[in-house]
Amino acid sequence: MKKISSKKFVIPAIACLAVILFLCYYFFFTPMLKGGQSRYVYIDADDNIDSVYNKLDTIATHHAMSGFKTLVRHSSYGDNIRTGRYEIGKGNSAFTVFRKLKNGLQSSVRLTIPSVRTADRLAGALSKKLMADSLSIYKALTDSAVCAKYGYKPETMLCMFIPNTYEVYWNTPIDKFLDKMSKESKKFWNFERTQKAEAMGFTKEEVITLASIVDEETAADSEKPMVAGMYYNRIKTGMPLQADPTIKFALKDFDIRRIYHNMLNVDSPYNTYRNIGLPPGPIRIPTVAGIDAVLDHVHHDYLYMCAKEDFSGTHNFAETYEEHLQNAAKYAAALNKRGIK
């Protein structure tokens, strides 16, 4: 009789345990996402536990959300929400997601520094990849004290940004992000590049400034060392650079397709028709190809260049002004033929 009595309790107990284990598995360890694709949840400084729930609700199954909320209720996460960009993988359970968010196990962002022309455009591009807003980033990029900390002025601050792709965290503070860019810049300026700049009699900032003009003049990487060599010749002979892209920058009108004589009188330190030497800073973040083109510029005797009349994006080079006028006349005729104003 005792054996029969004990079986009456064991079997229900095992059944209850099985149900409990199934429910635990169902609520806490089955995939949380509704769909099959991984998703990202962004938790910022303004989020509270309710807004975190709302962000997860849109992508999570009902039972997994119940499991997640149960875990939150029995933890301190609601009072210690950590910002970040969190990947919710297709196989991640409520427990896995809870552990990621509670411990700040966020996913990094692949951030490519764009070859933009101005600090405000850089700030706008960075704000799409970082938690910081564009205004805060712009203020940092143009603040004299912040720039001085890294060895720059507001006019040269863009020189610190090398247009490569970097792994960063979405919630990286602005100062830490700038620290990283400073380290990456120093890494880029290795011994070989530094020696080449010194051999030219240029600072790193001057190399980048000239590279920004070269990049604006031609998109053909193969031609950039030739263009760089021409501008270097002008600098060494004391000629004005007379670079049309600097006029666009001075006018802050980057849609201009044709530079007219009356535009050359714009009162700006970036007007290389009125001012000898390089402008105060770069007119864009140059490409790596542009920087290396300046450092490895072609040694030649050309002092003039003009866009080719075939609109190939390349140039005719000339040693004399007379030859240059002939090239300019051909290009002007091609512009007029196409009705380009």
Phi, psi and chi 1 to 4 in degrees:
 res  aa     phi    psi   chi1   chi2   chi3   chi4
   1 MET       -  -35.6  -67.4  -65.6  -66.3      -
   2 LYS   -66.6  -38.8  -71.7 -176.6  177.7  179.2
   3 LYS   -64.9  -41.9  -71.9 -176.8  178.8 -179.5
   4 ILE   -64.9  -40.1  -65.5  174.2      -      -
   5 SER   -63.9  -41.4  177.5      -      -      -
   6 SER   -67.6  -34.4   62.7      -      -      -
   7 LYS   -64.2  -32.3  -75.3 -177.5  178.4  179.5
   8 LYS   -60.1  -31.9  -72.9 -177.2  179.1 -180.0
   9 PHE   -90.7  -36.3  -67.3  103.3      -      -
  10 VAL   -65.0  -47.4  170.1      -      -      -
  11 ILE   -62.5  -48.0  -67.6  174.0      -      -
  12 PRO   -62.2  -35.2  -24.4   35.5      -      -
  13 ALA   -64.5  -42.5      -      -      -      -
  14 ILE   -65.1  -39.7  -68.5  175.0      -      -
  15 ALA   -64.1  -42.3      -      -      -      -
  16 CYS   -64.0  -41.5  -72.0      -      -      -
  17 LEU   -63.3  -40.1  179.5   60.9      -      -
  18 ALA   -64.0  -40.8      -      -      -      -
  19 VAL   -64.7  -43.5  170.0      -      -      -
  20 ILE   -62.0  -44.8  -68.7  171.0      -      -
  21 LEU   -63.8  -39.4  -70.3  174.7      -      -
  22 PHE   -63.8  -43.2  171.8   76.0      -      -
  23 LEU   -65.6  -40.8  -69.2  174.6      -      -
  24 CYS   -60.7  -44.8  -74.4      -      -      -
  25 TYR   -63.5  -44.5  173.9   77.7      -      -
  26 TYR   -62.9  -45.2 -178.7   66.9      -      -
  27 PHE   -82.6  -32.3  -76.0   99.7      -      -
  28 PHE  -108.4  -21.9  -60.2  116.2      -      -
  29 PHE  -126.6    1.5  -63.7  103.5      -      -
  30 THR   -85.8  158.4   54.9      -      -      -
  31 PRO   -54.1  137.4  -28.4   37.5      -      -
  32 MET   -84.9  -31.6 -171.3  171.4 -170.3      -
  33 LEU   -72.6  147.2  -73.1  177.2      -      -
  34 LYS   -73.0  -43.2  -68.3  177.0 -178.0  176.3
  35 GLY   -98.9 -177.0      -      -      -      -
  36 GLY   -93.0  -13.5      -      -      -      -
  37 GLN   -89.4  142.3  -64.1  -64.6  -37.4      -
  38 SER   -62.8  147.1  -65.9      -      -      -
  39 ARG  -129.6  162.9  -55.5  -74.0  -69.2  -84.6
  40 TYR  -120.1  137.3  -69.7   93.6      -      -
  41 VAL  -114.9  128.6  172.2      -      -      -
  42 TYR  -104.7  118.0  -66.1   81.1      -      -
  43 ILE  -107.4  116.0  -50.7  -62.3      -      -
  44 ASP  -107.5 -178.0   59.3   41.6      -      -
  45 ALA   -66.6  -20.1      -      -      -      -
  46 ASP   -88.9   -5.5  -65.3  -31.1      -      -
  47 ASP   -75.4  143.4  -83.1  -45.4      -      -
  48 ASN  -120.2 -177.1   54.5   35.1      -      -
  49 ILE   -64.5  -32.0 -167.3   58.5      -      -
  50 ASP   -67.9  -40.7  -70.0  -35.4      -      -
  51 SER   -70.6  -31.1   60.6      -      -      -
  52 VAL   -63.8  -44.7  171.7      -      -      -
  53 TYR   -57.8  -44.2  -72.5  156.3      -      -
  54 ASN   -61.8  -39.4  -72.7  -25.3      -      -
  55 LYS   -68.0  -36.3  -70.4  178.8  177.6 -179.4
  56 LEU   -77.8  -32.5  -70.3  173.2      -      -
  57 ASP   -56.2  -33.5  -97.1  -28.9      -      -
  58 THR   -73.0  -17.7   60.1      -      -      -
  59 ILE  -121.6  -10.2   61.4  173.8      -      -
  60 ALA  -104.3  154.2      -      -      -      -
  61 THR   -72.1  158.3   60.7      -      -      -
  62 HIS   -63.8  -43.8  179.1   72.2      -      -
  63 HIS   -69.7  -34.7   65.0  -87.6      -      -
  64 ALA   -68.8  -36.4      -      -      -      -
  65 MET   -64.0  -37.8  -85.5  -55.9  -58.0      -
  66 SER   -62.6  -41.4  -63.6      -      -      -
  67 GLY   -65.6  -42.3      -      -      -      -
  68 PHE   -61.2  -44.7 -178.8   84.8      -      -
  69 LYS   -65.2  -34.1  -70.2  178.5 -180.0 -179.8
  70 THR   -64.2  -43.1  -60.9      -      -      -
  71 LEU   -63.6  -39.3  -68.2  169.3      -      -
  72 VAL   -64.5  -42.6  169.9      -      -      -
  73 ARG   -62.1  -27.5  -76.5 -163.9  -61.5  -88.9
  74 HIS  -103.5   26.3  -68.3   85.0      -      -
  75 SER  -142.9 -179.7   73.2      -      -      -
  76 SER   -99.5   10.3   60.4      -      -      -
  77 TYR   -59.4  -38.4  174.4   69.2      -      -
  78 GLY   -57.9  -27.1      -      -      -      -
  79 ASP   -99.9   -1.6  -62.0  -41.0      -      -
  80 ASN  -137.9   54.6  -61.7  -79.8      -      -
  81 ILE   -71.9  131.6  -64.8  172.1      -      -
  82 ARG  -108.3  130.3  -54.9  178.6   72.9  166.0
  83 THR   -69.1  161.3   61.1      -      -      -
  84 GLY   150.6  176.1      -      -      -      -
  85 ARG  -110.5  113.0  171.6 -177.4 -178.9  -96.9
  86 TYR  -113.3  130.2  -61.6   94.5      -      -
  87 GLU   -86.5  127.1 -179.2 -179.5   10.3      -
  88 ILE  -102.9   98.1  -46.4  -60.5      -      -
  89 GLY   -71.7  159.0      -      -      -      -
  90 LYS   -63.8  -22.8   59.9 -178.3 -179.2  179.9
  91 GLY  -103.6    2.6      -      -      -      -
  92 ASN   -70.5  133.3  -73.1  173.7      -      -
  93 SER   -91.3  173.3   63.6      -      -      -
  94 ALA   -59.3  -38.6      -      -      -      -
  95 PHE   -65.1  -42.6 -179.9   79.6      -      -
  96 THR   -64.8  -43.8  -59.3      -      -      -
  97 VAL   -64.6  -43.1  173.6      -      -      -
  98 PHE   -58.9  -44.5  170.1   74.4      -      -
  99 ARG   -63.4  -40.6 -174.7  172.5   62.2   88.1
 100 LYS   -61.0  -50.6  -76.9 -176.4  178.1 -177.9
 101 LEU   -67.8  -41.0  -89.8   61.0      -      -
 102 LYS   -66.6  -38.8 -175.9  177.1 -175.7  -62.0
 103 ASN   -94.6    1.5  -63.5  -33.6      -      -
 104 GLY    68.6   33.0      -      -      -      -
 105 LEU   -84.8   71.2  -57.1  176.1      -      -
 106 GLN   -85.5  166.9   58.7  176.6  -51.2      -
 107 SER   -98.6  145.5  -60.3      -      -      -
 108 SER   -77.4  166.2   61.6      -      -      -
 109 VAL  -115.1  136.5  175.1      -      -      -
 110 ARG   -87.4  109.0  -73.9  177.9   61.8   81.2
 111 LEU  -111.3  120.4 -175.4  153.4      -      -
 112 THR  -102.5  123.2  -60.0      -      -      -
 113 ILE   -70.3  118.7  -60.7  -63.9      -      -
 114 PRO   -81.5  153.3   31.3  -34.2      -      -
 115 SER   -85.9   70.2 -178.0      -      -      -
 116 VAL   -94.0  167.9  -67.7      -      -      -
 117 ARG   -91.9  -30.1  -67.1 -176.8  173.4   94.8
 118 THR  -133.4  162.1   57.2      -      -      -
 119 ALA   -63.7  -36.2      -      -      -      -
 120 ASP   -68.3  -33.8   61.6  -42.0      -      -
 121 ARG   -72.1  -35.9  -67.2 -170.8 -179.7 -173.4
 122 LEU   -64.6  -44.2  175.5   60.1      -      -
 123 ALA   -59.9  -41.9      -      -      -      -
 124 GLY   -62.9  -41.7      -      -      -      -
 125 ALA   -68.1  -41.0      -      -      -      -
 126 LEU   -67.1  -35.8  -65.7  177.4      -      -
 127 SER   -64.9  -20.0   68.4      -      -      -
 128 LYS   -78.0  -14.7  -65.1  176.8 -178.5  177.2
 129 LYS  -115.2  -11.0  -68.3  -71.0 -173.0  176.0
 130 LEU  -123.0  159.0  -61.2  172.9      -      -
 131 MET   -68.5  -29.9 -173.0  171.5   72.4      -
 132 ALA   -63.9  143.7      -      -      -      -
 133 ASP   -82.3  161.6   62.5  -89.0      -      -
 134 SER   -62.7  -36.2   59.1      -      -      -
 135 LEU   -64.9  -43.2 -179.2   58.6      -      -
 136 SER   -63.8  -41.1  -61.4      -      -      -
 137 ILE   -65.9  -43.1  -61.7  171.6      -      -
 138 TYR   -62.0  -42.5  176.7   73.3      -      -
 139 LYS   -60.2  -40.0  -74.0 -178.6  177.0  178.3
 140 ALA   -66.9  -40.3      -      -      -      -
 141 LEU   -68.9  -22.7  -65.5  176.1      -      -
 142 THR  -112.5    4.5   55.1      -      -      -
 143 ASP   -81.9  123.6 -176.8  -85.5      -      -
 144 SER   -59.4  -40.1  -63.7      -      -      -
 145 ALA   -67.5  -42.2      -      -      -      -
 146 VAL   -63.9  -45.6  173.5      -      -      -
 147 CYS   -60.9  -42.8  -64.2      -      -      -
 148 ALA   -63.2  -32.6      -      -      -      -
 149 LYS   -57.5  -33.0  173.7 -174.9  174.7 -177.1
 150 TYR  -101.8    5.0  -60.9  100.1      -      -
 151 GLY    88.8   23.0      -      -      -      -
 152 TYR  -127.5  173.1  -61.0   94.5      -      -
 153 LYS  -114.4  164.6  -63.2 -178.2  -68.9 -174.6
 154 PRO   -53.4  -34.7  -30.5   37.4      -      -
 155 GLU   -69.6  -24.7  -64.4   83.0    1.8      -
 156 THR  -112.6    2.7   59.2      -      -      -
 157 MET   -57.9  -33.9 -172.7   61.7  172.2      -
 158 LEU   -64.2  -16.9  -66.2 -169.9      -      -
 159 CYS   -63.6  -21.4  -68.2      -      -      -
 160 MET   -76.2  -16.3 -170.0  172.7   77.1      -
 161 PHE   -98.0  112.4  -64.7   87.0      -      -
 162 ILE   -94.7  123.6  -54.2  -59.6      -      -
 163 PRO   -73.6   64.3   30.2  -36.3      -      -
 164 ASN  -110.7 -177.6  -71.2  -37.5      -      -
 165 THR  -104.6  133.8  -61.2      -      -      -
 166 TYR  -128.3  153.4  -52.5   96.9      -      -
 167 GLU   -95.6  119.0  -66.3  -79.4  -17.9      -
 168 VAL  -136.3  165.9  -60.8      -      -      -
 169 TYR   -96.0  140.9  -72.8  112.3      -      -
 170 TRP   -56.1  -36.3  176.1   71.4      -      -
 171 ASN   -94.4   17.4   64.0  -14.4      -      -
 172 THR   -61.6  125.7  -58.2      -      -      -
 173 PRO   -62.0  155.3  -20.6   32.9      -      -
 174 ILE   -57.7  -44.3  -63.5  173.9      -      -
 175 ASP   -64.1  -37.8   58.4  -23.8      -      -
 176 LYS   -70.5  -35.5  -62.1  -59.9 -179.3 -175.6
 177 PHE   -64.2  -43.6  174.2   71.9      -      -
 178 LEU   -65.7  -35.1  -66.6  178.5      -      -
 179 ASP   -59.7  -42.8  -72.9  -14.3      -      -
 180 LYS   -65.9  -42.4  178.9  176.6  178.0   63.2
 181 MET   -64.1  -34.9  -68.2  -62.3   98.0      -
 182 SER   -64.8  -43.2  177.8      -      -      -
 183 LYS   -65.4  -39.8  -69.8  178.2 -177.7  177.6
 184 GLU   -67.1  -35.6  -66.8  -67.3  -17.6      -
 185 SER   -65.4  -43.3  176.2      -      -      -
 186 LYS   -64.9  -35.3  -69.5  173.3 -177.9  175.3
 187 LYS   -67.4  -39.6 -171.9 -172.2  -57.1 -177.2
 188 PHE   -63.5  -41.6  175.1   81.9      -      -
 189 TRP   -82.7   71.9  -76.4  100.5      -      -
 190 ASN   -73.5 -177.6   55.1   27.2      -      -
 191 PHE   -59.4  -42.3  177.7   79.1      -      -
 192 GLU   -65.3  -47.1 -177.2 -179.9    2.8      -
 193 ARG   -66.1  -39.6  -74.5 -167.2  174.3  101.3
 194 THR   -63.8  -40.4  -58.7      -      -      -
 195 GLN   -65.2  -40.2  -73.2  -66.7  100.6      -
 196 LYS   -64.3  -40.3  -71.8  178.5  179.7  178.3
 197 ALA   -63.3  -44.6      -      -      -      -
 198 GLU   -64.0  -36.6  -68.9  176.5   -3.6      -
 199 ALA   -64.7  -29.6      -      -      -      -
 200 MET   -80.2  -14.2  -67.5  176.7   66.0      -
 201 GLY    80.1   23.6      -      -      -      -
 202 PHE  -111.2  148.5  -85.3   18.3      -      -
 203 THR   -81.8  168.7   64.6      -      -      -
 204 LYS   -61.7  -39.1  -61.9  167.2 -173.4  175.8
 205 GLU   -64.9  -36.8  -68.6   74.6   29.6      -
 206 GLU   -68.7  -38.2  -72.0  171.9  -26.3      -
 207 VAL   -60.9  -46.1  169.5      -      -      -
 208 ILE   -67.1  -38.1  -71.8  176.8      -      -
 209 THR   -62.6  -45.7  -62.2      -      -      -
 210 LEU   -66.0  -38.2 -179.3   52.9      -      -
 211 ALA   -62.2  -34.8      -      -      -      -
 212 SER   -65.7  -34.8   71.4      -      -      -
 213 ILE   -71.1  -42.7  -64.3  173.6      -      -
 214 VAL   -59.8  -43.9  170.8      -      -      -
 215 ASP   -62.3  -36.0  -89.9  -10.6      -      -
 216 GLU   -71.5  -29.5  -77.1  -77.0  -64.8      -
 217 GLU   -76.7  -35.0  -71.8  -74.8   14.8      -
 218 THR  -149.9  141.6  179.7      -      -      -
 219 ALA   -94.9   -5.8      -      -      -      -
 220 ALA   -84.8  108.2      -      -      -      -
 221 ASP   -58.7  -33.2  -72.2  -13.1      -      -
 222 SER   -66.4  -25.1   59.4      -      -      -
 223 GLU   -93.1  -16.4 -169.2 -172.8   42.2      -
 224 LYS   -58.3  -40.9  -72.0  176.5 -178.5  178.9
 225 PRO   -61.5  -31.2  -25.6   36.9      -      -
 226 MET   -69.1  -46.0  -77.8  -72.2  -68.8      -
 227 VAL   -63.0  -42.7  176.0      -      -      -
 228 ALA   -61.8  -40.5      -      -      -      -
 229 GLY   -63.5  -36.7      -      -      -      -
 230 MET   -66.0  -45.9 -170.8 -143.7   70.0      -
 231 TYR   -67.2  -34.5  -81.0  125.1      -      -
 232 TYR   -64.1  -39.4 -174.1   65.5      -      -
 233 ASN   -61.1  -41.1  -71.6  -15.8      -      -
 234 ARG   -63.8  -42.7  -72.8 -169.5  173.5 -171.1
 235 ILE   -62.4  -44.5  -69.5  171.2      -      -
 236 LYS   -70.2  -26.3  -71.2  -54.4  176.1 -176.8
 237 THR   -94.1   -0.6   56.9      -      -      -
 238 GLY    81.7   11.8      -      -      -      -
 239 MET   -77.9  150.7  -77.1 -178.5   62.1      -
 240 PRO   -64.4  146.5  -16.4   29.1      -      -
 241 LEU   -65.2  -36.1  -69.7 -176.4      -      -
 242 GLN    48.5   50.7  -64.4 -177.2  -25.4      -
 243 ALA   -94.4  116.2      -      -      -      -
 244 ASP   -55.8  -37.6  -72.9   -4.6      -      -
 245 PRO   -59.8  -27.1  -27.0   37.1      -      -
 246 THR   -71.4  -25.6   64.9      -      -      -
 247 ILE   -69.2  -43.1  -59.0  -59.6      -      -
 248 LYS   -58.9  -41.9  -64.8 -179.5 -177.9 -179.4
 249 PHE   -67.5  -41.5 -170.8   87.0      -      -
 250 ALA   -63.2  -37.6      -      -      -      -
 251 LEU   -83.0  -11.6  -67.6  169.5      -      -
 252 LYS    56.0   37.5  -68.6  -64.2 -174.4  -73.0
 253 ASP  -128.7   98.0 -174.3  -11.4      -      -
 254 PHE   -92.7    6.2  -55.8  112.1      -      -
 255 ASP   -98.3   -2.4  -65.6  -36.2      -      -
 256 ILE   -62.2  131.1  -63.3  173.2      -      -
 257 ARG  -105.7  -15.5  -61.0 -173.3   64.2 -173.9
 258 ARG  -143.6  126.6 -170.2  168.5 -177.1  174.9
 259 ILE   -92.0  124.7  -58.8  -64.2      -      -
 260 TYR  -104.2  161.8  -71.0   94.9      -      -
 261 HIS   -59.3  -37.5 -170.2  -90.2      -      -
 262 ASN   -67.3  -20.3   64.8  -50.0      -      -
 263 MET   -74.3  -20.3  -62.0  176.9  180.0      -
 264 LEU   -74.5   -5.8  -53.3 -177.4      -      -
 265 ASN   -96.4    4.3  -63.9  -41.8      -      -
 266 VAL   -57.7  132.2   58.1      -      -      -
 267 ASP   -83.9   96.9 -175.1   14.5      -      -
 268 SER  -156.9  142.3  168.2      -      -      -
 269 PRO   -65.6  -11.8   22.8  -33.1      -      -
 270 TYR   -90.1   -2.9  -71.5   89.2      -      -
 271 ASN   -79.2  100.9 -176.1  -14.6      -      -
 272 THR   -82.5    4.6   56.1      -      -      -
 273 TYR   -86.0  -30.1  -81.6   83.2      -      -
 274 ARG   -98.7  -22.6  -65.0 -177.8   58.9  175.3
 275 ASN  -115.9  136.4  -56.5  -69.8      -      -
 276 ILE   -79.3  144.9  -58.0  -65.4      -      -
 277 GLY    86.6 -169.2      -      -      -      -
 278 LEU   -76.2  152.5  -69.2  163.6      -      -
 279 PRO   -68.4  172.4   22.1  -31.3      -      -
 280 PRO   -61.9  -22.3  -20.9   32.3      -      -
 281 GLY  -166.7  179.8      -      -      -      -
 282 PRO   -66.8  150.5   26.2  -35.4      -      -
 283 ILE   -98.1    6.7   59.2  173.2      -      -
 284 ARG  -174.1  168.0   73.4  176.0  -52.0  129.4
 285 ILE   -79.1  112.8  -64.3  176.7      -      -
 286 PRO   -74.6  160.3   29.1  -35.1      -      -
 287 THR   -75.0  162.2   62.2      -      -      -
 288 VAL   -61.9  -37.5  171.8      -      -      -
 289 ALA   -61.7  -38.1      -      -      -      -
 290 GLY   -67.0  -41.4      -      -      -      -
 291 ILE   -64.3  -47.5  -63.8  170.8      -      -
 292 ASP   -68.3  -26.6  -74.3  -22.5      -      -
 293 ALA   -66.3  -36.8      -      -      -      -
 294 VAL   -68.5  -44.9  171.9      -      -      -
 295 LEU   -66.7  -30.2  -64.7  173.8      -      -
 296 ASP  -113.5   36.5  -62.7  -41.8      -      -
 297 HIS   -59.9  150.4   63.0  -84.1      -      -
 298 VAL   -77.2  133.7  175.5      -      -      -
 299 HIS   -86.8  113.4  -64.4  -89.4      -      -
 300 HIS  -148.9 -177.6   54.4   61.8      -      -
 301 ASP  -108.0    9.5  -64.6  -36.6      -      -
 302 TYR   -71.4  139.4  -64.8  126.2      -      -
 303 LEU  -121.2   -7.8  -72.1  171.7      -      -
 304 TYR  -135.6  152.9  -56.1   93.3      -      -
 305 MET  -151.8  154.7   72.3  176.3 -168.1      -
 306 CYS  -148.0  141.5 -179.3      -      -      -
 307 ALA   -56.7  141.6      -      -      -      -
 308 LYS   -70.1  146.6  -74.9 -175.4  176.9  178.9
 309 GLU   -71.3   -6.5   62.3  -82.8    9.9      -
 310 ASP   -90.7    1.9   60.5    1.9      -      -
 311 PHE    58.0   33.3  -64.0   95.7      -      -
 312 SER   -79.1  -10.1   61.9      -      -      -
 313 GLY    89.5   -2.4      -      -      -      -
 314 THR  -104.1 -177.3   55.6      -      -      -
 315 HIS  -132.1  155.3  -64.2   77.9      -      -
 316 ASN   -94.8  131.6  -70.3  -46.1      -      -
 317 PHE  -106.2  151.9  -66.8   87.3      -      -
 318 ALA  -145.7  148.2      -      -      -      -
 319 GLU   -90.2  -29.8  -67.2 -176.5   23.1      -
 320 THR  -114.1  157.7   65.7      -      -      -
 321 TYR   -68.2  -34.7 -173.5   61.0      -      -
 322 GLU   -62.6  -44.8  -70.7   73.4   17.8      -
 323 GLU   -64.8  -37.0 -174.8 -177.5   -4.9      -
 324 HIS   -63.6  -40.6  170.0   66.4      -      -
 325 LEU   -61.2  -37.1  -71.6  177.4      -      -
 326 GLN   -64.3  -42.9  -65.0  174.5   15.0      -
 327 ASN   -65.3  -39.8  -67.3  -28.8      -      -
 328 ALA   -65.9  -37.4      -      -      -      -
 329 ALA   -65.0  -39.2      -      -      -      -
 330 LYS   -65.4  -39.0  -71.5 -172.7  -71.2 -174.3
 331 TYR   -71.0  -41.2 -178.2   62.8      -      -
 332 ALA   -62.0  -39.9      -      -      -      -
 333 ALA   -63.6  -38.3      -      -      -      -
 334 ALA   -67.9  -37.3      -      -      -      -
 335 LEU   -64.0  -46.6  -72.3  173.6      -      -
 336 ASN   -61.8  -39.7  -68.8  -26.8      -      -
 337 LYS   -62.3  -33.9 -174.5  176.7 -179.1  179.9
 338 ARG   -89.7   -4.7  -66.9 -161.6  177.6 -167.4
 339 GLY    72.1   26.8      -      -      -      -
 340 ILE   -84.0  118.6  -63.4  175.8      -      -
 341 LYS   -95.2      -  -56.9  -64.7 -176.1 -178.8
